[in-house]
Amino acid sequence: MHTSHSVGTPPFDEPRLIDYLSVLSRRRRLILGGTLAVVLIGLAAIMLLPRVYQSTATIMVVAAKLDGQGTPMEAQLGTYRAILDSEGIAAQVLAEAGLDKPPHNLQVTDVDARIEQVPGTSVLRLHATAREPGPASVFANGLADLAIKLNQTLSQDEAHQAHERVGELLGQAKERLDRASAELLNFKTSAQVDALRKDVDAVLTEREQLLSLRVEVASEEARLSRSEQELAAQPRVLDVPRGSSQEGNLMAAARAAEQEAATKQQGSATPLIGLNSSSPFSNPVHEALQYQVSMSRSRLAALKQRDRELGDRKLGAAQLPVMTELYRRTAGLSERELEWEIAKKGYEELRLRFDQARAQVTSRSSQVQIVGQAVTPTRPHSPRKAPILVGSLVLGLLIFVGLAFLLEYLSAVRSSEARASDDALHP
């Protein structure tokens, strides 16, 4: 046969398409029977494999809008995938949904959770598979709800911890402020800085007055010296010639009588009245200067007395300890006031942080939202009939077509060897 000879010919004879079709035609029963057997095996596998249902819930992780230094979104999604894909979470979902009790009695090994991230988004798909359609959807929705609860719990725990930490620091700051206030009040009460400062200020004020007082004393002494000089230059009485009138004679006679009486009392000799040709009277300039000198002496005495008093109270060895004590108490007061200001500022800042702690944690925390609820599947996810049947058909064809060509090749080789033997026996 030509086809058999062609197939059995040496390799340098190029086979034709008709030769392949002839082989397939002759071996069609083998190919069809074998392929059908593989398809039947696939159907048997479909019938024997347990049916698994899959349900999918979709959640979205919303990044914190006020968080400029938060965790990158990719890292957050990776964290959620790692947490939700654990057996502990699966057991918790089964327990909360009641799937571990009759009639389902599901265990962690009876369900499977697969977390898929949609590329380029913050969306996570929660695939849950089980042997029953109802538990699959319940498990997927329970997993999504648990993700939201977990996010809320983590945010609340973080806020609570931050609140407690700041609250502890706030309590310490309050104790420090109270202690600083008490120390400042006690120091002010015991030190009496204001009273001591007034005493020192009074001494310093009197010291300033002492200089002006001494200038005033020198001025008053100069004024008194000048007045005394002018007083010495003025006569006590003035002599005026007698008048010719009767009134002048009477006045002259009266003054003469007074002078005579004074002379007698003093026991000294005086000229005769009748021989005196003048009428003396007090010098008003002398009297004014004498009054001025008297007042100046009184004022000068008072000024010198004041100068002696202030001189006794001037700053000396006795007042230096008072000044030193004032400086020491003032420094201690300033130190305690500074400590109180620092404590007050620290307390106010921590108080503000304490009030803002929860809001700041909330602003830094991402939010999880369910964007798609899982629904009860109506068809099993596996085994998939169409892929299995198509795969069985393709696999059967490949196996048995190859087997057909192999058998045809072996048959051709044997035929060629038999002809070669006949030709050798019958040349």
Secondary structure, 3 states (H helix, E strand, C coil): CHHHHHHHCCCCCCCCHHHHHHHHHHCHHHHHHHHHHHHHHHHHHHHHCCCEEEEEEEEEEECCCCCCCCCCHHHHHHHHHHHHCCHHHHHHHHHHHCCCCCCCCCCHHHCEEEEEECCCCCEEEEEEEECCHHHHHHHHHHHHHHHHHHHHHHHHHHHHHHHHHHHHHHHHHHHHHHHHHHHHHHHHHHHCHHHHHHHHHHHHHHHHHHHHHHHHHHHHHHHHHHHHHHHHHCCCEEEEECCCCHHHHHHHHHHHHHHHHHHHHHCCCCCCHHHCCEEEEECHHHHHHHHHHHHHHHHHHHHHHHHHHHHHCCCCCCCHHHHHHHHHHHHHHHHHHHHHHHHHHHHHHHHHHHHHHHHHHHHHCCEEEEEECCCCCCCCCECCHHHHHHHHHHHHHHHHHHHHHHHHHHHHHHHHHHHHHHHHHCC
